[in-house]
Amino acid sequence: MSLEPSPSPLNHPIVEQSFAVIDREIGPHRFDPAEYAIARRVIHSTADFEFKDLLRFSEGAISGAIAALQRQIPIVVDVSMVRQGIATMVAKTFCNPIVTAVEAAGAALPGKTLTETGMLRCWEQYPDAIYAIGNAPTALLALCQAAPMATVQPALVIGAPVGFISVLEAKATLAQTPLSQIRVEGRKGGSSVAAAIVNALLVLAWEEHGS
């Protein structure tokens, strides 16, 4: 039996055509159907099959995120590019509030970046949100240091910052926490990757909701 997800009416036909190419070319993989739906969308957004080997899922991360999205939990993103990448799919599905950390910051706290400041302020206001970080490793580090000790935990942390400075440290710190997480190992990631993961989760949540 094929483990490939069925076509979704939420996806543009060209996206489904691209998925079919990925299905033919991806080769053997270790993903279950829900994980594969996420991996496939990430590969589609990047044209990079290496993500097949970089994605990590904590136990129960997908099911917990699906339930949270269906409850219309807020989605906190680090930068506006992630927001733009998920806005259309959010509008097609559950209309979850989207909060952008860098816009919520106001002024940066002493010794912290603007995005890091904004992430901490968002976490104080929405501790149970889904957090999608595709750009700012400092924001991911701040969340990893604050959230694990709190009574209320985030529904999911998507750790996918890209770059060379603090990126590996931030992802390693996330891996060592008990937070529910989907993580991209190594230096790769980015706003398009974080958005792809959220969009894949929204499709999964919508299809489960309608079944």
Backbone as numpy.savetxt, mean C-alpha at the origin, in Angstrom:
# Nx Ny Nz CAx CAy CAz Cx Cy Cz
-6.26 -26.11 -11.59 -7.11 -24.91 -11.59 -6.23 -23.66 -11.59
-6.58 -22.67 -12.41 -5.81 -21.44 -12.47 -6.03 -20.61 -11.23
-4.94 -20.01 -10.74 -5.03 -19.11 -9.60 -5.11 -17.65 -10.04
-5.16 -17.41 -11.34 -5.20 -16.04 -11.82 -6.56 -15.41 -11.51
-6.58 -14.17 -11.02 -7.85 -13.51 -10.74 -8.67 -13.33 -12.01
-9.99 -13.35 -11.86 -10.88 -13.12 -12.99 -10.85 -11.64 -13.36
-11.17 -11.30 -14.62 -11.25 -9.90 -15.01 -12.24 -9.14 -14.13
-11.91 -7.89 -13.83 -12.78 -7.07 -12.98 -13.37 -5.92 -13.76
-14.66 -5.64 -13.60 -15.26 -4.48 -14.27 -14.69 -3.15 -13.78
-13.97 -3.18 -12.67 -13.34 -1.96 -12.17 -12.11 -1.56 -13.00
-11.57 -2.51 -13.77 -10.35 -2.27 -14.52 -10.65 -1.87 -15.96
-9.89 -0.97 -16.50 -9.98 -0.61 -17.91 -9.58 -1.82 -18.76
-10.19 -2.01 -19.93 -9.83 -3.16 -20.77 -8.34 -3.25 -21.10
-7.67 -2.11 -21.25 -6.23 -2.16 -21.53 -5.46 -2.70 -20.34
-5.93 -2.37 -19.12 -5.31 -2.93 -17.93 -5.46 -4.45 -17.93
-6.64 -4.94 -18.26 -6.85 -6.38 -18.30 -5.98 -7.04 -19.38
-5.79 -6.37 -20.50 -4.89 -6.90 -21.53 -3.46 -6.99 -21.01
-3.05 -5.97 -20.29 -1.71 -5.99 -19.70 -1.58 -7.11 -18.67
-2.62 -7.31 -17.87 -2.61 -8.40 -16.91 -2.42 -9.75 -17.61
-3.07 -9.92 -18.77 -2.95 -11.17 -19.50 -1.51 -11.40 -19.95
-0.82 -10.34 -20.35 0.59 -10.46 -20.72 1.42 -10.88 -19.51
1.15 -10.24 -18.37 1.88 -10.58 -17.16 1.64 -12.04 -16.78
0.39 -12.50 -16.89 0.07 -13.89 -16.57 0.89 -14.86 -17.42
1.10 -14.50 -18.67 1.85 -15.38 -19.56 3.34 -15.38 -19.26
3.84 -14.25 -18.76 5.29 -14.09 -18.66 5.85 -14.24 -17.25
5.01 -14.22 -16.23 5.53 -14.16 -14.86 6.24 -15.43 -14.44
5.82 -16.57 -14.93 6.46 -17.83 -14.55 6.06 -18.27 -13.15
6.77 -19.26 -12.60 6.42 -19.78 -11.28 6.52 -18.70 -10.20
5.59 -18.76 -9.25 5.62 -17.81 -8.14 5.01 -18.47 -6.91
5.17 -17.79 -5.77 4.77 -18.35 -4.48 3.48 -17.73 -3.96
2.81 -16.90 -4.74 1.68 -16.13 -4.23 0.39 -16.94 -4.21
-0.45 -16.66 -3.19 -1.82 -17.16 -3.25 -2.61 -16.20 -4.14
-3.89 -16.48 -4.46 -4.61 -15.64 -5.42 -4.69 -14.16 -5.04
-4.93 -13.85 -3.78 -5.03 -12.45 -3.38 -3.66 -11.76 -3.47
-2.62 -12.43 -3.02 -1.28 -11.86 -3.13 -0.90 -11.64 -4.59
-1.30 -12.60 -5.44 -0.98 -12.47 -6.86 -1.70 -11.28 -7.49
-2.93 -11.03 -7.08 -3.65 -9.87 -7.60 -2.90 -8.57 -7.28
-2.29 -8.51 -6.12 -1.51 -7.34 -5.73 -0.20 -7.29 -6.51
0.50 -8.42 -6.56 1.78 -8.45 -7.28 1.59 -8.10 -8.74
0.54 -8.61 -9.35 0.29 -8.37 -10.77 0.05 -6.88 -11.03
-0.68 -6.22 -10.15 -0.93 -4.80 -10.36 0.34 -3.98 -10.14
1.17 -4.38 -9.20 2.45 -3.70 -9.01 3.32 -3.86 -10.25
3.40 -5.06 -10.77 4.19 -5.29 -11.98 3.62 -4.48 -13.15
2.30 -4.42 -13.24 1.68 -3.62 -14.30 2.07 -2.15 -14.18
2.15 -1.63 -12.97 2.43 -0.21 -12.78 3.90 0.13 -13.03
4.77 -0.89 -13.01 6.21 -0.65 -13.12 6.85 -1.32 -14.33
6.16 -2.29 -14.93 6.74 -3.13 -15.99 8.02 -3.82 -15.50
8.04 -4.16 -14.23 9.24 -4.73 -13.60 8.87 -6.02 -12.88
9.27 -7.15 -13.47 8.95 -8.44 -12.88 9.76 -8.73 -11.62
10.76 -7.93 -11.32 11.54 -8.16 -10.11 10.68 -8.02 -8.85
9.58 -7.26 -8.95 8.72 -7.12 -7.78 8.12 -8.45 -7.35
8.10 -9.42 -8.23 7.65 -10.76 -7.85 8.46 -11.29 -6.68
9.72 -10.90 -6.59 10.60 -11.39 -5.54 10.79 -10.41 -4.40
10.18 -9.24 -4.48 10.40 -8.20 -3.48 9.22 -7.99 -2.54
8.04 -8.43 -2.92 6.86 -8.19 -2.10 6.80 -9.15 -0.92
6.44 -8.62 0.25 6.28 -9.41 1.46 4.93 -9.07 2.10
4.25 -10.10 2.59 2.93 -9.93 3.20 2.96 -10.55 4.60
2.57 -9.78 5.60 2.44 -10.39 6.93 1.14 -11.19 6.97
1.08 -12.12 7.90 -0.09 -13.00 8.00 -1.35 -12.19 8.28
-2.37 -12.42 7.49 -3.64 -11.74 7.68 -3.70 -10.31 7.18
-2.61 -9.83 6.55 -2.57 -8.43 6.14 -3.65 -8.11 5.11
-3.81 -8.99 4.14 -4.76 -8.70 3.07 -6.19 -8.77 3.58
-6.53 -9.82 4.30 -7.90 -9.94 4.80 -8.25 -8.81 5.74
-7.31 -8.41 6.59 -7.57 -7.29 7.49 -7.77 -5.99 6.75
-6.97 -5.76 5.70 -7.10 -4.55 4.90 -8.43 -4.53 4.15
-8.83 -5.68 3.62 -10.11 -5.76 2.91 -11.26 -5.38 3.84
-11.26 -5.94 5.05 -12.32 -5.62 6.00 -12.31 -4.13 6.36
-11.12 -3.56 6.52 -11.02 -2.14 6.86 -11.53 -1.26 5.72
-11.18 -1.60 4.49 -11.66 -0.81 3.36 -13.17 -0.87 3.25
-13.73 -2.03 3.50 -15.19 -2.17 3.44 -15.88 -1.36 4.53
-15.18 -1.09 5.62 -15.72 -0.23 6.68 -15.48 1.26 6.40
-14.91 1.54 5.26 -14.60 2.92 4.83 -13.60 3.59 5.77
-12.63 2.81 6.21 -11.57 3.34 7.05 -10.75 4.35 6.25
-10.22 5.41 6.87 -9.39 6.35 6.11 -8.13 5.69 5.55
-7.68 6.22 4.43 -6.41 5.82 3.83 -5.48 7.01 3.94
-4.40 6.84 4.67 -3.41 7.91 4.85 -2.24 7.62 3.91
-1.91 8.59 3.07 -0.79 8.46 2.14 0.27 9.49 2.49
1.50 9.19 2.09 2.57 10.12 2.48 2.60 11.37 1.59
2.36 11.19 0.28 2.48 12.32 -0.64 1.32 12.35 -1.62
1.16 13.48 -2.30 0.02 13.67 -3.19 0.04 12.72 -4.38
1.21 12.27 -4.82 1.27 11.35 -5.96 0.57 10.03 -5.65
0.68 9.55 -4.41 -0.04 8.34 -4.03 -1.54 8.62 -4.02
-1.89 9.77 -3.48 -3.32 10.15 -3.46 -3.90 10.17 -4.87
-3.20 10.79 -5.80 -3.68 10.86 -7.17 -3.81 9.47 -7.79
-2.90 8.57 -7.40 -2.90 7.24 -7.96 -4.05 6.36 -7.49
-4.65 6.69 -6.34 -5.73 5.85 -5.81 -7.09 6.52 -5.87
-7.14 7.81 -6.18 -8.39 8.56 -6.06 -9.49 7.99 -6.95
-9.16 7.60 -8.16 -10.19 7.08 -9.07 -10.78 5.78 -8.56
-9.91 4.86 -8.11 -10.41 3.57 -7.63 -11.18 3.72 -6.32
-10.74 4.62 -5.46 -11.49 4.89 -4.23 -12.90 5.39 -4.57
-12.99 6.28 -5.55 -14.29 6.82 -5.94 -15.20 5.76 -6.55
-14.61 4.75 -7.20 -15.39 3.67 -7.81 -15.88 2.66 -6.78
-15.28 2.65 -5.61 -15.56 1.58 -4.64 -16.19 2.13 -3.37
-15.42 2.30 -2.32 -16.00 2.59 -1.01 -15.92 4.06 -0.59
-15.30 4.89 -1.42 -15.20 6.33 -1.12 -14.55 6.60 0.23
-13.52 5.80 0.55 -12.80 6.02 1.81 -12.19 7.42 1.83
-12.19 8.08 2.97 -11.45 9.34 3.07 -9.97 9.11 2.77
-9.37 10.02 2.00 -7.93 9.96 1.73 -7.28 11.16 2.39
-6.28 10.91 3.20 -5.57 11.97 3.93 -4.12 11.95 3.50
-3.59 13.10 3.11 -2.21 13.19 2.65 -1.34 13.80 3.74
-0.36 13.03 4.20 0.43 13.44 5.36 1.16 14.75 5.12
1.77 14.89 3.95 2.57 16.10 3.72 1.70 17.35 3.74
0.41 17.21 3.39 -0.50 18.35 3.41 -1.07 18.60 4.81
-1.06 17.56 5.64 -1.59 17.69 7.00 -0.57 18.22 7.99
0.67 18.36 7.54 1.76 18.66 8.48 1.69 20.07 9.03
1.29 21.03 8.20 1.45 22.42 8.62 2.93 22.77 8.56
3.53 23.02 9.71 4.97 23.28 9.79 5.67 22.05 10.34
6.88 21.80 9.87 7.64 20.65 10.33 8.05 20.81 11.79
7.96 19.74 12.55 8.45 19.74 13.92 9.98 19.82 13.91
10.59 20.34 14.97 12.06 20.47 15.00 12.73 19.12 14.76
13.68 19.11 13.84 14.44 17.90 13.57 13.72 16.86 12.74
12.54 17.18 12.25 11.76 16.22 11.46 11.42 16.80 10.09
11.24 15.93 9.12 10.81 16.38 7.81 9.33 16.73 7.83
8.89 17.42 6.79 7.49 17.80 6.71 6.59 16.57 6.62
7.01 15.59 5.82 6.19 14.40 5.66 6.18 13.57 6.94
7.32 13.50 7.61 7.39 12.79 8.89 6.46 13.44 9.92
6.49 14.75 9.97 5.60 15.49 10.89 4.15 15.20 10.56
3.82 15.28 9.28 2.44 15.03 8.87 1.99 13.61 9.18
2.88 12.65 8.99 2.52 11.26 9.27 2.20 11.08 10.75
3.00 11.68 11.62 2.73 11.56 13.05 1.41 12.22 13.42
1.11 13.34 12.83 -0.16 14.01 13.12 -1.34 13.20 12.59
-1.17 12.60 11.42 -2.24 11.73 10.89 -2.44 10.52 11.78
-1.34 9.94 12.25 -1.45 8.76 13.10 -2.18 9.09 14.41
-1.92 10.27 14.96 -2.62 10.67 16.18 -4.12 10.78 15.94
-4.50 11.21 14.74 -5.92 11.43 14.43 -6.59 10.16 13.91
-5.84 9.34 13.18 -6.42 8.14 12.54 -5.55 6.92 12.85
-5.49 6.49 14.10 -4.56 5.41 14.45 -4.88 4.07 13.80
-6.14 3.87 13.39 -6.54 2.59 12.82 -6.62 2.62 11.30
-6.07 3.66 10.67 -6.17 3.82 9.22 -5.28 2.82 8.49
-5.45 2.78 7.17 -4.50 2.14 6.28 -3.48 3.19 5.88
-2.20 2.86 6.02 -1.12 3.79 5.71 -0.36 3.30 4.49
-0.24 4.16 3.47 0.46 3.79 2.24 1.60 4.78 2.01
2.82 4.27 2.09 4.00 5.12 2.02 4.84 4.67 0.82
4.94 5.56 -0.17 5.67 5.22 -1.38 6.83 6.13 -1.68
7.04 7.13 -0.82 8.04 8.14 -1.15 8.98 8.46 0.02
8.43 8.58 1.22 9.17 9.17 2.34 9.55 8.13 3.39
10.80 7.66 3.38 11.20 6.69 4.41 11.16 7.26 5.82
11.36 8.57 5.97 11.28 9.16 7.31 9.87 9.03 7.87
8.87 9.14 7.01 7.48 8.98 7.45 7.23 7.54 7.89
7.78 6.59 7.15 7.62 5.18 7.52 8.31 4.89 8.85
9.52 5.41 9.03 10.23 5.21 10.29 9.46 5.81 11.46
8.94 6.99 11.28 8.18 7.64 12.36 6.97 6.79 12.74
6.26 6.27 11.75 5.09 5.44 12.04 5.50 4.15 12.74
6.59 3.55 12.29 7.05 2.29 12.90 7.50 2.47 14.35
8.00 3.64 14.66 8.45 3.90 16.02 7.30 4.23 16.95
6.23 4.83 16.43 5.13 5.27 17.27 4.03 4.23 17.41
3.64 3.61 16.31 2.42 2.81 16.30 2.47 1.51 17.09
3.58 0.75 17.08 3.53 -0.56 17.74 3.21 -0.52 19.22
3.49 0.58 19.90 3.25 0.67 21.33 1.86 1.21 21.67
1.08 1.56 20.64 -0.23 2.16 20.87 -1.29 1.09 21.10
-2.37 1.48 21.74 -3.48 0.57 21.98 -4.19 0.21 20.68
-4.38 1.20 19.82 -5.02 0.98 18.52 -3.95 0.91 17.46
-4.01 -0.12 16.64 -3.00 -0.35 15.62 -3.54 0.00 14.23
-2.68 0.41 13.30 -3.12 0.62 11.92 -3.69 -0.67 11.33
-4.70 -0.51 10.48 -5.25 -1.68 9.79 -4.22 -2.31 8.87
-3.36 -1.50 8.30 -2.31 -1.98 7.40 -1.29 -0.87 7.20
-0.03 -1.27 7.10 1.03 -0.35 6.69 1.63 -0.88 5.40
1.59 -0.07 4.36 2.22 -0.41 3.08 3.56 0.33 3.06
4.63 -0.42 3.15 5.97 0.16 3.20 6.67 0.00 1.86
6.60 1.06 1.03 7.17 0.98 -0.31 7.93 2.24 -0.72
8.65 2.88 0.23 9.43 4.05 -0.20 10.55 3.62 -1.16
10.95 4.55 -2.01 11.97 4.27 -3.02 13.17 5.20 -2.78
14.36 4.71 -3.09 15.52 5.59 -3.01 16.71 4.96 -2.34
17.64 5.83 -1.92 18.93 5.39 -1.43 19.19 5.77 0.03
18.52 6.80 0.53 18.79 7.29 1.88 17.66 6.87 2.81
17.99 6.11 3.83 17.07 5.67 4.89 16.01 4.67 4.42
16.00 4.32 3.14 14.96 3.43 2.63 15.12 2.02 3.19
16.32 1.46 3.11 16.54 0.11 3.63 16.30 0.06 5.13
16.74 1.10 5.83 16.55 1.16 7.28 15.07 1.19 7.63
14.30 1.99 6.91 12.87 2.10 7.19 12.15 0.78 6.96
12.48 0.11 5.86 11.83 -1.16 5.55 12.24 -2.24 6.54
13.50 -2.25 6.95 13.95 -3.22 7.95 13.26 -2.98 9.29
13.06 -1.72 9.64 12.36 -1.40 10.88 10.92 -1.88 10.82
10.25 -1.66 9.70 8.88 -2.15 9.55 8.83 -3.66 9.68
9.78 -4.34 9.08 9.79 -5.81 9.12 9.90 -6.34 10.54
10.52 -5.57 11.41 10.73 -6.01 12.78 9.57 -5.68 13.71
8.57 -4.98 13.20 7.42 -4.62 14.03 6.32 -5.68 13.88
5.36 -5.69 14.81 4.21 -6.59 14.67 3.09 -5.99 13.82
3.33 -4.85 13.19 2.29 -4.18 12.42 1.87 -5.02 11.22
0.58 -5.04 10.94 0.08 -5.67 9.72 0.67 -4.91 8.55
1.28 -5.63 7.60 2.06 -4.91 6.60 2.15 -5.63 5.27
2.28 -4.82 4.22 2.72 -5.26 2.90 3.95 -4.42 2.60
5.04 -5.09 2.30 6.34 -4.42 2.24 7.04 -4.76 0.93
7.78 -3.78 0.40 8.64 -4.01 -0.75 10.07 -3.99 -0.27
10.75 -5.09 -0.41 12.14 -5.17 0.03 13.06 -4.38 -0.90
14.23 -4.00 -0.38 15.23 -3.35 -1.20 14.96 -1.88 -1.43
15.65 -1.32 -2.43 15.55 0.11 -2.71 14.36 0.48 -3.58
13.77 -0.50 -4.23 12.68 -0.20 -5.16 11.38 0.07 -4.41
10.47 0.73 -5.12 9.17 1.09 -4.58 8.68 2.30 -5.31
8.11 3.24 -4.59 7.66 4.48 -5.20 6.17 4.70 -5.07
5.74 5.89 -5.41 4.34 6.26 -5.28 3.44 5.37 -6.13
3.89 5.04 -7.35 3.07 4.19 -8.21 2.91 2.79 -7.63
3.92 2.30 -6.95 3.85 0.98 -6.33 2.90 1.00 -5.14
3.03 1.99 -4.28 2.13 2.11 -3.13 0.68 2.24 -3.60
0.46 3.05 -4.65 -0.89 3.21 -5.18 -1.41 1.91 -5.78
-0.55 1.19 -6.46 -0.97 -0.09 -7.07 -1.42 -1.08 -6.00
-0.72 -1.11 -4.88 -1.10 -2.03 -3.80 -2.46 -1.65 -3.24
-2.67 -0.35 -3.00 -3.97 0.09 -2.50 -5.08 -0.23 -3.50
-4.83 0.05 -4.77 -5.85 -0.20 -5.79 -6.20 -1.68 -5.89
-5.20 -2.52 -5.81 -5.46 -3.97 -5.84 -6.30 -4.39 -4.64
-6.01 -3.85 -3.48 -6.80 -4.16 -2.29 -8.24 -3.67 -2.43
-8.41 -2.50 -3.02 -9.77 -1.97 -3.23 -10.57 -2.88 -4.17
-9.94 -3.37 -5.22 -10.63 -4.29 -6.13 -11.00 -5.58 -5.40
-10.07 -6.13 -4.64 -10.36 -7.34 -3.88 -11.51 -7.11 -2.90
-11.48 -5.97 -2.21 -12.53 -5.67 -1.23 -13.88 -5.50 -1.91
-13.89 -4.83 -3.06 -15.14 -4.58 -3.77 -15.74 -5.89 -4.29
-14.88 -6.74 -4.83 -15.38 -8.02 -5.36 -15.89 -8.92 -4.25
-15.22 -8.90 -3.10 -15.72 -9.70 -1.96 -17.04 -9.12 -1.45
-17.12 -7.81 -1.41 -18.33 -7.14 -0.95 -19.53 -7.48 -1.82
-19.30 -7.61 -3.13 -20.39 -7.86 -4.05 -20.70 -9.32 -4.27
-19.90 -10.21 -3.70 -20.10 -11.65 -3.94 -21.14 -12.23 -2.99
